[in-house]
């Protein structure tokens, strides 16, 4: 296989979503469906960014708010607020974002590492950034958004954090 | 082009081979019992033949080689050149065990053959040649001149919970010969992290003396499968020690192998074609009804309305039938579990020198697969207990004027919306005095006065109570009946016991038909909807604020009948947002789980409904206090309350 073919294969389609005036890309192969925001059923003992669960054709699927996940201020949900259902490692979960905007082709060579500054999102959840025309698109690492051990760690850390505040 | 990947067929091969082995075993046991049905030998031969063929096709050469020898022996019998005798049946039964282990090893990608299979293979080959061979294998491996045994005994962490006690086993070993023990404490956590009910220690034991292998194995019989166990012959100067001493020769193979093989089993299900046909028919009808209804969408006039209603009624019926048939796919006959008992009863009664005939009834009764998988172990415990302790010795039965052969009845049947499984023996019944004595000794009771027989029977379910030492002097290896009860409770079922002195004991296990659908009570709490399983509910009561006692630490108690029960406010337990109601403005649902009761405080009861249980773990994770979720009529999700989990939380809070 020559280099040109290799590069063509490395082009990945991304669904871009808007969040706090920035544009993020989600690997389109991970996207199961896009649906308008509907209320969810809250679950006890969940981290604050897990809003609850919804019924996806009979399966119980957790939904998380990407703004809260990234420590941003929660926005009122509007008509354009959508839930993007993604599948990672056989698990489905929903991600609430401000709006969906576009599908873009991104070649692997065009992806640059994220400088560790200047974005609202912790670089830990980013695979890299790229530009589409004039726009900058941050590519999300969806695998890391809802990892069970991550969720549990956060939960364990929360009471401790609350204690610290109480002392201070 | 693409090479066919045989591995995708392995699972089916293992499934089919295991079914073949079960058929072989059943037929061999029938032969053993004296049946002279010529078809039996054909059944055995066919099963062995397909396993051999499959194993050769898929490249499991060891298995193929082994079954080939067994097949040769069977061929001699089939063609009438050899009469099948007890020795041959015994040898073939052992072959079934060995092939089963070999298949498990093959599935796990480990070399299938070991010293035990090789020994058995040569024994079979010798028999084919015409030589008379007595039983070979572990039992006879202990030839004269054995210096002793090295035993590596590493309990799995749950061993203690099965009611087994290593100390008692060591004491039994001491009775056989001089015992050296070396405990390995490496896995022992700090005191803070330690769970008192988990086993952390493993042992290296050395037993000195010329002791038959069977006696050593017998001590570990009850923990077989609950620990890693390796028994090796101790090297001595005597030349009698062969070089082919098996390194790990527990009859069922190492546990690790079992785990690997057992997991994929849970994933697949073999469904009868008639069930699939039924489903296809029903979906066909559904499609017809749907197209009939969509025709009306074009223009409904008064005349068409009646037809439209009829169509809707048909749709409702189709849907219901479809649901029932789909649920039926998960239902498997209980014979899947019962099948293992003829062998177990035969082996155990031979070992204990008792005569027991097994009476299996209602084997076609169907149970949900998930229930079926978990009911096996409790039943094995009950059957073992019955043979070990329930039946009297042959001599004592004769004295009592009873038939020397005891009857063990295993029966499954429907009763209402439940499945009932009974394990009944016609033995001596529970020994009231011995049980009371034991209970007093264990500090469970101060005196036995005024206890009804039912109360006494109930004592054997108490944690830490060993039925073995209480009812017979056979051994101290009793399986905790509390574990049996807990396992059954976990399935949403219950265990009852009925005993008549001199006539026998009957254990009755009542199980729900399925775990996939539950009857639930819907309740609202701060605008959220929760479902409480109906089986756990005692009753719902309204209580007044002055009927509640506050205790230190923020707990609340209320009086129910003649007990004070803790109140769990769902709104607090699950952290609901929104306003809290006063105790007088809501409803307390009295529930029972794990043998304890508590009151769940909710705002309002909404109604009763059947809930199809969905897993939260599939896409999220376990949430404590919640056993699953379901979908309400409006499509929204409601969470199902895990009563047993809340009870455990409550008792932990009490302990803290």
Contacts between the chains, C-beta under 8 A, distances in Angstrom:
chain1	res1	chain2	res2	distance
A	39	B	636	7.8
A	40	B	637	7.5
A	41	B	528	7.2
A	41	B	529	7.9
A	41	B	629	7.5
A	41	B	636	6.3
A	41	B	637	4.1
A	41	B	638	6.7
A	41	B	639	6.8
A	42	B	528	6.5
A	42	B	576	7.6
A	42	B	577	7.9
A	43	B	616	7.4
A	43	B	620	7.5
A	43	B	623	5.8
A	43	B	626	7.3
A	43	B	639	6.8
A	44	B	573	7.4
A	44	B	574	3.8
A	44	B	575	5.4
A	44	B	623	6.0
A	44	B	625	6.5
A	44	B	626	6.7
A	44	B	639	7.9
A	45	B	575	7.3
A	45	B	623	5.8
A	45	B	624	6.6
A	45	B	625	7.9
A	46	B	623	7.5
A	50	B	620	7.9
A	52	B	637	7.8
A	53	B	616	7.1
A	53	B	620	6.8
A	53	B	629	6.4
A	53	B	637	5.2
A	54	B	637	6.3
A	55	B	631	5.0
A	55	B	635	5.7
A	55	B	636	6.9
A	55	B	637	5.1
A	58	B	614	7.2
A	58	B	631	6.8
A	59	B	614	7.1
A	59	B	618	6.7
A	59	B	619	6.6
A	60	B	614	4.8
A	60	B	615	6.9
A	60	B	616	5.7
A	60	B	618	6.9
A	60	B	619	6.4
A	60	B	620	7.3
A	60	B	629	4.6
A	60	B	637	6.0
A	61	B	619	5.0
A	61	B	620	7.9
A	62	B	619	6.0
A	62	B	620	4.2
A	91	B	618	7.4
A	91	B	619	4.9
A	91	B	620	7.9
A	92	B	619	4.9
A	93	B	619	6.1
A	93	B	620	7.5
A	148	B	620	8.0
A	148	B	621	4.9
A	151	B	621	6.6
A	152	B	621	7.4
